[in-house]
Amino acid sequence: MPRKKKKKLIDPYAKREASKYEQPIASRELVLQILEQSDGPLSLSALHEVLDINSEEVIDALARRLAAMERDGQIIRNRQNHYLPISKVDLVRGRVMGHPDGFGFLIPDEGGEDLFLPPYEMRTLMHGDRAVVRPAGKSKRGKLQGKLVEIIERNNKQIVGRYYKESGIGFVVPDNKRLSQDVMIPAKNSMQATSGQFVVASILEQPNKFRQPIGKVIEVIGDHLAPGMEIDVAIRSYDLPYKWNDEVLQQVEKFSQDDIQQQLKHRKDLRELHFVTIDGSDAKDFDDAVYCEARDNGWRLWVAIADVSHYVELDSALDLEARNRGTSVYFPERVIPMLPEALSNELCSLRPEVDRLCMVCEMFINQSGELKSYKFYDAVMRSSARLTYDEVQKILYEKDKKAREQNEHLLNDLENLQAVYNSLRKQRKKRGAIDFDTKETLFEFDDDKKIKAILPRERFQAHMIIEECMIVANVAAAKFITREKLPTLFRVHEEPTAEKLRDMREFLESLGVGFSKAKKPGPSDYMAVIKKVGLRKDKHIIEMMLLRSMAQAVYSPDSIGHFGLALSLYAHFTSPIRRYPDLVVHRTIRHLLAGENKASFPLSQNDLVLLGEHCSMCERRADDATRDVDAWLKCEFMLDKIGKEFDGVITSVTAFGFFVMLNNYFVEGLVHVTTLKSDYYHFDEQSHCLFGERSKTRYGLGDEVKITVARVSLDERKMDFSLSQIDDRNIHRSKQFKPKTSKKKRKKIK
């Protein structure tokens, strides 16, 4: 009887593999398909047979691929050395999130419920590691619990923290409190660091069941309260790239001002238009310049953006470093730029009275604030003036005589900008875009780099003029690319989840504020609440809770719209000096303007997915680092104020106490429930308040209190307050106060 012919396997990703390797092998997708469809785990030789492999070179390549798939948690080997997919053995892969108290959670890659990892499972793990765990029942608190099966990737190659030496034993206490294990430092590996100094330690041996991690000091950063220490620590703690390699610097040296003159014959000459840049007084990298003319039934608006893509070629050393950084990071009085300063502050920056290469978005905006037409092109421009927000505010809104005289030649152009802004603002209100009045802080330093004051950063109408001009240019970019059907990175902001909407509704109801009952409320429903609470003392707290209910905006090739701005299409186009996604958008537009084949566009959909995830991560990393520095500086500012009294407002209430924001300093601290004397206090979830069992004293959101600064911890970035006096006008002692949460749900604390 003739032998049955074996059916040939077709790899759906064969073309991709062939483009990457001279000796292409089975794709990961095909390997997973084979393992999932087999009757059981397969040995290496069985896989060779199924894939019809006999070449030694291909056998070695497949072994390396299988090892990589193991490392990434796609497959696992059993005790017989047979391979099987993770999905077949009820195992879960994901990233470990540590907790300061020693336990942790596994955040599954595929989504779903987080798995609780008790302290004994965390002995061999550190925050950020990737691991495979097996679900192992429920914890005492009813959480799904995990048991470690395999560590597939170590996240911490080095850590930042304070070095200590006790009884002859050296160790580093990590600055990141999610890393709950100290790193042991043998005496020969201490680099003569002294106790209390901040250091960077390389991990030589990862932790195991029997001992803590062992490391080696590779850099002594400096003493605890040295000026600028908070930024040096944050840069290393958050692994922010901050050094330029030689190849990048050599590439930058090749650029010169002469190149701009050579480009004149290839670009539109806009040097006669009175472009201006409007930025903060401390800005050095000027991404954008604007110019506006009044026309019949509307305005012609030009937004010129620094032409970074002309200098930074795809996949060059400069591009790879910019991609790695993802974004510039702005600390108080210090910037970690995405591009070397020779570009970011010089050749690319749209400085006044010098020729600069730019990409221009020229638009027509009608009287109603609608974008009626737009076009993009390469140009050369020359900024007529570098203006600050303060100056524009004085010129246009305060009608300052001196400021207007000094800028008389620009008055008409600036008034045109003000007029187009007014129309764009009307359109913004019409579509219901959310407009939060968030308060940012500004640190004022003395000559010794110590904080002199913490001030609110004022937001003028001048800020909003530029904001609206940039938004409409970003919309035009998204529309142009979408119309031409080329992939790019969009700025997307998803709708709030049902769970977050439910929590927000309950919170607002507890404060007597109504919210739309619609299943999918829109941005206009949020704005209705913001308008409704405009005169309330707890306005900023309500706005903060509204903000928390929304998803975080991210970068993605899937254009699903921007919920907060109430826009169906949106992309970041206007800041390529400081944001890598903007550079991607510029390259997409340039590809279209050149009339090149769409199929030759160098970034695939999959490339853009990965790039979007990376850029979103870089943005979050920068935000976390700057928040950490702000918290450090605020604690440092309050160190000499321990024992002093201040007025503040309750901004958050929990079962263990309430947080108070000080009125004049914009710093926040905790009044722990144990410091509240002469009563038992209960937490009422629905009313978001603590109330006394006997006195009926109530501490709720927005209440004004007087506190004493009890403790300040720089290491923890926290402050503890104690209540010194109650403002009777705002703290309710009514015996009629009835908690909405049942007694069973309340926690009794003395």
C-alpha positions in Angstrom: 0.0 0.0 0.0 1.5 3.4 -1.0 2.6 5.7 1.9 0.3 8.6 2.6 1.9 11.9 1.4 2.5 14.3 4.3 0.5 17.6 3.9 2.9 20.5 3.4 2.6 23.2 6.1 2.1 26.8 4.8 3.7 29.5 6.9 1.4 32.6 6.6 4.4 34.7 7.6 7.0 33.1 5.2 7.5 36.4 3.2 8.3 38.3 6.4 10.8 35.7 7.5 12.5 35.5 4.1 13.0 39.3 4.1 14.8 39.1 7.5 16.9 36.0 7.2 19.1 34.3 4.5 18.0 30.9 5.9 14.3 31.6 6.8 12.8 29.3 9.5 9.3 28.7 10.7 7.7 31.9 12.2 6.7 32.1 15.8 3.0 32.0 14.7 3.5 28.7 12.8 5.3 27.1 15.7 2.5 28.1 18.1 -0.1 26.8 15.7 1.7 23.4 15.5 2.0 23.1 19.2 -1.6 24.1 19.8 -3.0 21.6 17.3 -0.8 18.7 18.4 -2.2 15.9 20.6 0.3 16.8 23.3 3.7 18.4 24.0 6.3 17.9 21.2 10.0 17.1 21.5 12.6 19.0 19.5 13.0 16.1 17.1 9.2 15.8 16.6 9.1 19.5 15.7 12.0 18.9 13.2 9.9 16.2 11.6 6.7 18.2 11.4 8.6 21.2 9.9 10.5 18.8 7.6 13.9 20.2 8.8 17.2 18.4 8.3 19.8 21.1 7.7 22.1 21.7 10.7 22.0 25.4 10.1 18.2 25.5 10.1 18.1 23.2 13.2 20.4 25.6 15.1 18.2 28.6 14.0 15.0 26.9 15.2 16.6 26.1 18.6 17.5 29.8 19.0 13.9 30.8 18.0 12.4 28.3 20.5 14.7 29.7 23.2 13.5 33.2 22.4 9.9 32.1 22.6 10.6 30.5 26.0 12.2 33.7 27.1 9.2 35.8 26.0 6.8 33.4 27.7 5.0 32.1 24.6 6.0 28.5 25.2 7.4 26.4 28.0 9.3 23.1 28.4 8.1 20.3 30.7 10.3 17.9 32.6 10.7 15.7 29.6 12.1 18.6 27.6 9.0 18.7 25.4 7.5 22.0 24.2 3.9 23.2 24.8 2.2 26.6 24.5 1.5 28.6 27.8 -2.2 28.6 26.9 -2.4 24.8 27.2 -1.2 24.5 30.8 -3.3 27.1 32.5 -0.3 29.3 33.1 -0.3 33.0 33.0 2.6 35.2 31.8 2.9 38.9 32.7 4.9 41.6 34.4 5.4 41.7 38.2 4.3 44.8 40.0 5.9 45.0 43.5 4.5 46.6 46.6 6.6 48.4 49.3 5.2 45.9 51.9 6.8 42.9 50.2 4.0 41.4 48.3 3.2 41.9 44.6 0.9 41.3 41.7 1.3 39.7 38.2 -0.2 41.9 35.5 -1.2 39.4 32.8 0.0 40.2 29.2 -3.3 39.1 27.8 -5.4 41.2 30.2 -7.8 39.8 32.8 -7.6 39.7 36.6 -4.2 40.5 38.3 -2.8 37.6 40.4 -1.7 38.3 43.9 1.9 37.2 44.8 2.4 36.8 48.5 5.8 37.8 50.1 7.2 34.3 50.0 6.6 34.1 46.2 8.2 37.6 45.8 11.5 36.5 47.4 13.0 35.5 44.1 11.3 38.3 42.1 11.8 42.1 41.8 9.4 44.8 40.5 9.3 44.9 36.7 10.4 41.2 36.2 8.4 39.2 33.7 7.3 35.8 34.9 5.1 32.8 34.3 2.8 31.8 37.3 0.2 29.2 37.9 -3.2 30.3 39.4 -3.3 28.8 42.9 -6.7 29.5 44.5 -7.8 32.5 46.4 -6.0 34.5 49.1 -7.6 35.2 52.5 -9.0 38.5 51.0 -10.5 36.7 48.0 -7.9 37.7 45.5 -6.8 35.3 42.8 -3.3 34.1 43.9 -0.4 33.0 41.8 2.5 30.5 42.3 5.8 31.3 40.5 6.6 28.7 37.7 9.4 30.5 35.8 11.1 33.9 35.6 11.3 34.7 31.9 13.0 38.2 32.0 14.8 40.2 34.7 14.0 43.8 34.6 16.5 45.3 37.0 20.1 45.2 35.8 21.0 48.1 38.2 19.2 50.1 40.9 19.5 53.6 42.4 19.3 54.1 46.1 21.1 55.1 49.3 24.1 53.2 50.5 24.3 52.3 54.2 26.9 50.3 56.2 25.9 48.7 59.5 28.0 46.3 61.6 30.5 46.1 58.7 27.8 45.0 56.2 27.0 47.3 53.2 23.7 47.5 51.4 21.7 49.8 49.1 18.1 50.7 49.9 16.4 51.2 46.5 14.9 54.6 45.9 12.0 53.0 44.1 9.8 51.8 46.9 8.3 49.0 44.8 11.7 47.3 45.1 11.2 46.1 48.6 14.5 44.1 48.9 17.8 45.8 49.8 20.8 45.0 47.6 23.7 43.6 49.6 27.1 45.2 48.7 30.3 43.3 49.5 33.0 45.6 51.0 35.3 45.3 47.9 32.4 46.5 45.7 31.4 49.7 47.6 33.6 52.2 45.6 34.3 53.9 49.0 30.7 55.2 49.2 29.9 56.7 52.6 26.8 55.9 54.5 23.7 57.9 53.3 25.1 58.7 49.9 23.0 58.0 46.7 24.6 55.4 44.5 24.0 53.3 41.4 24.5 49.6 42.0 24.8 46.9 39.3 23.0 43.7 40.2 25.5 40.9 40.1 23.2 38.1 41.5 19.5 38.2 41.4 17.5 37.3 44.5 16.6 33.7 45.3 14.6 31.9 48.0 17.5 32.0 50.5 19.1 35.5 50.1 18.7 39.1 48.9 20.2 40.3 45.6 23.9 41.0 45.6 25.3 44.1 43.8 28.3 46.3 43.1 28.4 50.1 43.3 29.2 51.4 39.9 28.6 55.2 40.5 28.5 57.4 43.6 25.9 60.1 42.7 26.4 62.3 45.8 25.2 63.4 49.2 21.6 63.3 50.3 20.7 67.0 50.1 23.2 68.2 47.4 21.7 70.7 44.9 20.2 69.0 41.9 20.4 65.5 43.5 16.7 65.0 43.0 17.1 65.2 39.2 20.2 63.0 39.1 18.4 60.3 41.1 15.3 60.5 39.0 17.2 60.2 35.8 18.8 57.0 37.0 15.8 55.6 38.9 13.6 55.9 35.8 16.4 54.8 33.4 16.2 58.0 31.4 18.8 58.0 28.6 20.8 61.2 29.1 24.2 60.6 27.5 25.0 61.1 23.8 27.2 58.4 22.2 30.1 59.5 19.9 28.3 58.4 16.7 25.4 60.7 17.4 27.6 63.6 18.2 29.7 63.0 15.0 26.5 63.0 12.9 25.3 66.3 14.4 28.6 68.0 13.6 28.0 67.5 9.9 25.0 69.9 9.9 25.4 73.6 9.3 23.6 76.8 8.5 24.9 76.5 4.9 22.4 73.6 4.3 19.5 76.0 4.8 20.6 78.3 2.0 21.0 75.4 -0.4 17.5 74.3 0.4 15.9 77.6 -0.7 15.6 76.6 -4.4 13.7 73.4 -3.3 11.2 75.0 -0.9 8.6 77.8 -0.7 10.1 81.0 0.6 8.0 82.4 3.4 10.6 84.8 4.9 8.5 87.8 4.2 5.6 86.6 6.4 5.7 87.9 10.0 5.9 84.6 11.8 6.3 84.8 15.6 7.0 82.2 18.2 5.0 82.4 21.5 6.4 80.3 24.4 7.2 80.4 28.1 10.0 82.7 29.2 12.3 79.8 30.0 11.9 78.0 26.6 14.9 77.4 24.4 13.6 74.9 21.8 11.0 76.6 19.6 9.0 74.0 17.7 6.3 76.2 16.2 5.7 79.6 14.8 2.4 81.2 13.7 1.1 83.9 11.3 -2.5 84.9 10.5 -4.2 87.1 7.9 -7.8 88.2 7.8 -9.7 87.1 4.7 -13.3 87.3 3.5 -15.5 85.1 5.8 -12.5 83.9 7.8 -8.7 83.8 8.3 -5.7 82.3 6.6 -3.6 80.7 9.3 0.0 79.4 8.8 1.5 77.1 11.3 5.2 76.5 10.6 6.9 73.6 12.4 10.6 72.9 12.8 11.7 70.5 10.0 13.4 67.9 12.2 12.9 65.1 9.6 15.2 66.9 7.2 18.1 66.4 9.6 17.1 63.2 11.4 17.1 60.3 8.8 15.2 57.2 9.6 17.3 54.5 11.3 20.4 56.8 11.6 22.3 56.8 14.9 20.6 60.1 15.7 17.1 58.7 14.9 17.7 55.5 17.0 18.7 57.6 20.0 15.7 60.0 19.5 13.5 56.9 19.3 15.0 55.4 22.4 14.4 58.6 24.4 10.9 59.1 22.9 10.4 62.5 24.4 12.3 65.4 26.0 11.9 65.4 29.8 11.4 68.8 31.5 12.6 69.1 35.1 12.7 72.3 37.1 15.6 74.3 35.6 16.9 71.3 33.6 15.9 69.5 30.4 16.9 66.1 29.1 16.4 66.7 25.4 15.3 64.2 22.8 17.8 65.7 20.3 21.2 67.1 20.9 21.2 70.8 21.7 23.0 71.7 18.5 19.7 70.7 16.8 17.0 71.2 19.5 18.2 74.7 20.6 20.0 75.8 17.5 19.6 74.5 13.9 16.0 73.2 14.2 14.8 75.8 16.7 12.8 78.6 15.1 14.8 81.4 16.7 14.2 85.0 15.7 15.9 86.8 12.8 17.5 83.6 11.4 16.4 81.5 8.4 15.0 78.1 9.3 13.7 75.0 7.5 10.1 74.2 8.3 7.1 72.1 7.3 4.1 74.4 7.0 0.4 73.7 7.5 -1.5 76.5 5.7 -5.2 76.5 6.6 -8.4 78.5 6.0 -10.6 78.9 9.1 -14.1 80.3 8.5 -16.0 82.7 10.9 -17.5 79.7 12.7 -14.1 78.3 13.5 -14.4 75.4 11.1 -11.3 74.1 9.2 -12.4 74.4 5.6 -9.2 73.7 3.7 -5.5 72.9 4.4 -2.3 72.1 2.6 1.2 71.0 3.6 4.5 72.0 2.1 8.2 72.4 2.8 9.4 76.0 3.3 12.0 78.3 4.6 10.8 80.9 7.2 12.3 83.6 9.5 10.7 84.4 12.8 10.1 88.1 13.3 10.0 87.9 17.1 10.3 85.6 20.0 7.4 86.5 22.3 6.5 85.1 25.7 2.9 84.3 26.9 3.2 87.2 29.4 4.1 89.7 26.7 1.2 88.6 24.4 -1.2 88.7 27.4 -0.1 92.3 28.1 -0.4 93.3 24.4 -3.8 91.7 23.5 -5.7 91.5 26.8 -4.3 94.0 29.3 -3.7 96.6 26.5 -0.4 97.5 28.1 0.7 100.8 26.4 4.4 100.1 26.6 4.2 96.5 25.4 2.0 97.6 22.5 4.4 100.4 21.5 7.4 98.0 21.5 5.6 95.6 19.2 3.6 98.0 17.1 4.8 96.4 13.9 3.2 93.1 15.0 -0.1 94.4 16.5 -2.2 93.7 13.4 -0.9 90.2 13.0 -1.4 89.4 16.7 -4.9 90.7 16.6 -5.6 88.4 13.7 -4.3 85.5 15.8 -6.6 86.6 18.6 -9.6 86.8 16.2 -9.0 83.3 14.7 -8.5 81.9 18.3 -11.9 83.3 19.3 -13.6 81.5 16.4 -11.7 78.2 17.1 -12.7 78.5 20.8 -16.4 78.8 19.8 -16.0 75.7 17.7 -14.4 73.9 20.6 -17.3 74.8 22.9 -19.8 73.7 20.2 -18.3 70.2 19.9 -18.1 70.0 23.7 -14.4 69.4 24.2 -13.3 69.1 27.8 -11.4 72.0 29.3 -10.0 71.4 32.8 -8.7 74.3 34.8 -5.8 72.3 36.3 -3.3 74.1 38.5 0.4 73.5 37.9 3.2 74.5 40.2 6.3 76.5 39.5 9.4 76.3 41.6 11.4 79.4 42.3 15.1 78.8 43.2 17.7 81.0 45.0 21.3 81.4 44.0 22.2 78.2 45.9 19.7 76.2 43.9 17.4 75.8 46.9 13.7 76.4 46.6 12.7 79.9 47.5 8.9 79.5 46.7 6.3 77.3 45.2 4.0 79.3 43.0 1.0 78.5 40.8 1.8 78.5 37.1 -0.6 81.0 35.5 -2.4 80.0 32.3 -3.3 83.0 30.2 -5.5 83.4 27.1 -2.2 83.7 25.3 -1.5 80.1 26.2 -4.9 79.1 24.7 -4.2 81.0 21.4 -1.2 78.8 20.7 -3.0 75.7 22.0 -5.9 76.2 19.6 -3.6 76.9 16.6 -1.7 73.7 17.4 -4.8 71.6 17.8 -6.3 72.7 14.4 -2.9 72.0 12.7 -2.8 68.5 14.3 -6.4 67.9 13.1 -5.3 68.9 9.5 -2.3 66.5 9.7 -4.5 63.6 10.8 -7.1 64.4 8.1 -4.5 64.6 5.3 -2.8 61.3 6.2 -6.1 59.5 6.6 -7.4 60.8 3.3 -4.3 59.5 1.6 -4.6 56.1 3.4 -1.1 55.9 4.7 -0.4 54.5 8.2 1.0 56.7 10.9 0.9 57.3 14.7 -2.3 59.0 15.9 -2.9 60.5 19.3 -5.9 58.5 20.6 -8.0 58.9 23.8 -10.5 56.2 24.5 -13.9 56.7 26.1 -14.1 56.0 29.9 -14.9 52.4 30.9 -18.2 51.5 32.4 -16.6 50.7 35.7 -14.9 54.1 36.0 -18.1 55.9 34.9 -20.0 54.0 37.7 -17.5 55.0 40.3 -17.5 58.6 39.2 -21.3 58.8 39.2 -21.4 57.5 42.8 -18.7 60.0 43.8 -20.6 62.9 42.2 -23.9 61.8 43.7 -22.3 61.8 47.2 -21.5 65.5 46.7 -25.0 66.3 45.3 -23.7 66.8 41.8 -25.8 65.2 39.0 -24.2 63.5 35.9 -25.6 62.3 32.6 -27.5 59.0 32.8 -26.5 58.1 29.2 -24.8 54.8 28.7 -22.0 56.4 26.8 -21.7 60.0 28.0 -19.7 62.4 25.8 -17.2 65.1 26.5 -20.0 67.7 26.7 -21.5 65.8 29.7 -18.1 66.3 31.5 -18.1 70.0 30.6 -21.7 70.3 32.0 -20.4 69.2 35.4 -17.3 71.5 35.2 -19.6 74.5 34.5 -22.0 73.4 37.3 -19.3 73.3 40.0 -17.5 76.4 38.8 -18.1 78.4 42.1 -17.8 75.5 44.6 -14.8 75.3 47.0 -14.2 71.7 46.0 -14.2 72.5 42.3 -10.6 71.3 41.8 -11.2 68.1 43.6 -14.3 67.3 41.4 -12.3 68.1 38.3 -9.5 65.8 39.5 -12.0 63.0 39.9 -13.4 63.6 36.5 -9.9 63.5 35.1 -9.2 60.2 36.9 -12.3 58.6 35.4 -10.9 59.0 31.9 -8.4 56.8 30.0 -4.9 58.0 29.4 -4.2 59.3 25.9 -1.7 57.1 24.0 -0.1 56.7 20.5 -1.5 54.2 18.1 -1.8 53.5 14.4 -5.5 52.9 14.9 -7.3 56.2 14.7 -10.2 55.8 17.2 -10.4 59.6 17.9 -9.7 61.8 20.9 -12.5 61.7 23.6 -11.2 64.7 25.6 -10.9 67.0 22.6 -14.2 65.6 21.0 -12.3 64.9 17.8 -12.7 61.9 15.5 -9.2 62.4 14.0 -6.1 63.7 15.8 -2.4 63.3 15.5 0.6 65.1 17.0 2.4 67.1 14.4 3.5 70.3 16.1 6.4 69.3 18.4 9.0 67.1 16.5 11.9 68.6 18.5 10.6 67.1 21.7 8.2 64.3 20.7 9.2 61.3 18.5 5.6 60.6 17.3 5.5 64.1 15.7 8.6 63.2 13.8 6.8 60.0 12.6 3.9 62.1 11.4 6.3 64.5 9.6 7.9 61.6 7.7 4.5 60.3 6.7 3.5 63.7 5.3 6.8 64.1 3.5 6.4 60.6 1.9 3.0 61.8 0.6 4.2 65.2 -0.6 7.0 63.5 -2.5 4.4 61.4 -4.4 6.2 58.2 -3.5 4.6 54.8 -3.8 2.6 54.1 -0.6 3.9 50.5 -0.6 7.4 51.8 -0.1 6.6 53.6 3.1 9.2 52.1 5.5 7.0 51.6 8.6 4.5 48.7 8.6 1.4 48.5 10.7 3.1 46.2 13.1 6.2 48.6 13.4 3.8 51.4 14.2 2.0 49.4 16.9 5.3 48.7 18.6 6.5 52.3 18.1 3.2 53.6 19.6 3.6 51.4 22.7 7.2 52.5 23.1 6.4 56.2 22.7 3.5 55.9 25.2 5.8 54.2 27.7 8.4 57.0 27.2 5.7 59.6 27.9 4.6 57.8 31.1 8.2 57.4 32.2 8.9 61.1 31.8 5.7 62.1 33.6 6.5 59.7 36.5 10.1 61.1 36.7 9.0 64.7 36.8 6.3 64.0 39.4 8.9 62.3 41.5 11.2 65.3 41.3 8.3 67.6 42.1 7.4 65.5 45.2 11.1 65.6 46.3 11.4 69.3 45.9 8.1 69.9 47.8 9.3 67.7 50.7 12.7 69.5 50.7 11.0 72.9 50.8 8.9 71.8 53.9 11.9 70.3 55.9 12.4 73.5 57.9 8.6 74.0 58.5 8.1 71.0 60.8 6.0 72.2 63.8 4.5 75.2 62.0 0.8 75.7 61.3 -0.8 76.2 57.9 -4.3 76.5 56.4 -5.4 73.9 53.9 -8.2 72.0 52.2 -9.1 68.3 52.4 -8.5 66.8 48.9 -9.0 63.1 49.5 -10.4 60.9 52.3 -9.6 57.2 53.0 -10.2 54.8 55.8 -6.8 55.6 57.2 -7.1 59.4 57.2 -7.4 62.4 54.8 -5.0 64.3 52.6 -4.7 68.1 53.0 -3.5 70.6 50.3 -1.9 73.7 51.9 -3.3 76.9 50.5 -0.1 78.9 49.9 2.4 76.2 49.1 0.5 73.7 46.9 1.9 70.7 48.9 -0.1 67.8 50.1 0.2 65.7 53.3 -1.7 63.0 55.3 -3.6 63.5 58.5 -3.6 59.9 59.8 -6.8 58.8 61.5 -4.8 57.8 64.6 -4.0 61.5 65.2 -7.7 62.4 65.5 -8.3 62.4 69.2 -11.2 61.8 71.6 -13.4 59.7 69.3 -13.7 56.6 67.1 -13.8 57.5 63.4 -15.5 55.6 60.6 -15.0 55.9 56.9 -18.2 56.4 54.8 -17.5 55.3 51.3 -20.4 56.9 49.5 -20.0 60.3 51.2 -16.2 60.2 51.0 -15.8 61.3 54.6 -14.6 60.3 58.1 -17.1 60.9 60.9 -16.8 60.6 64.7 -18.9 58.0 66.4 -19.9 60.1 69.3 -19.1 63.7 68.3 -20.5 63.3 64.8 -17.6 65.4 63.6 -17.2 65.1 59.9 -14.1 65.5 57.7 -15.1 65.6 54.0 -13.8 66.7 50.7 -13.4 70.5 50.3 -13.4 71.1 54.1 -11.0 73.8 55.3 -8.7 72.8 58.2 -5.7 74.1 60.0 -2.8 71.7 60.3 0.6 71.3 61.9 3.5 69.8 59.9 4.4 66.7 61.9 6.9 64.8 59.7 8.6 65.1 56.3 10.3 62.2 54.6 12.5 62.8 51.6 13.1 59.1 51.1 9.4 58.4 50.9 8.4 61.7 49.3 5.7 62.1 51.9 4.5 64.5 54.6 2.5 63.8 57.7 0.3 66.5 59.2 -1.7 66.7 62.4 -4.9 68.6 63.0 -4.3 71.7 65.0 -7.6 73.6 64.8 -10.9 73.0 63.0 -12.6 75.7 61.0 -16.2 75.5 62.4 -17.7 77.1 59.3 -16.8 74.1 57.2 -16.5 71.0 59.4 -20.0 69.6 60.1 -20.9 68.5 63.6 -24.6 67.9 62.9 -26.1 65.0 64.9 -28.3 64.5 62.0 -25.4 63.3 59.8 -26.2 59.8 58.7 -23.5 57.7 56.9 -24.6 56.0 53.7 -22.3 53.0 54.1 -23.6 50.1 56.2 -21.9 49.2 59.5 -20.7 46.0 58.1 -18.6 47.8 55.5 -17.1 50.3 58.0 -13.8 49.8 59.6 -13.6 51.0 63.3 -10.4 52.7 64.0 -9.4 54.4 67.3 
